[in-house]
């Protein structure tokens, strides 16, 4: 449970920093692309549930 909480906290703190860094080095469009990358990868990695 501690590892899950640590991962969530790192994501909450690191996500905006990553997006802001990419947006400041390139453009806002690339920053938004990085922002959309997280949920996209999560959806692609989901395994189908047994029904």
N, C-alpha and C positions, 0 to 999 in steps of 0.2 A: 504494500500500500504506500509505503514511503517513496518507492521508486516512481510510482504512478503520479504522486503529488509533485515530486521533483520535476518530472517530465512536463507536467502541466504548467508549473511555474516558469520553467525555462522557455516554454513556448509562449507564455503570456508576455515575458520580458524580452525574449529574443526576436519574436516575430516582427513587431513594429520596428525594431532596430535594423533587422535585415531588409525589410521593405524600404525604409527610409534611406538606407545606404545605397541600395540599388537605384532608387529613384533620384538620389542626388548625384550619383556618378553617371547615370544614363538619362532617362526621361521618366516622366510619370507613367507613361504607357508600360514601360518595362517594370516599374515598381508594382503596378496593378497586376501585371502578368505573374510576378513572383507571389503576390498575394493570392491569386487564384490557383497557384500551383499546389498549395497545401491540400485544400479540399479535393482537388482533382486526383492527386496521388492517393489520398485516403480512399476515395471511391473505387479507384482501380485496384487497390490492394485488398479490398474486402473479399472475403470468401463467401460463397453461397451457403446459406444455412440449410440444414437438413429439415425436411418437412414431413 
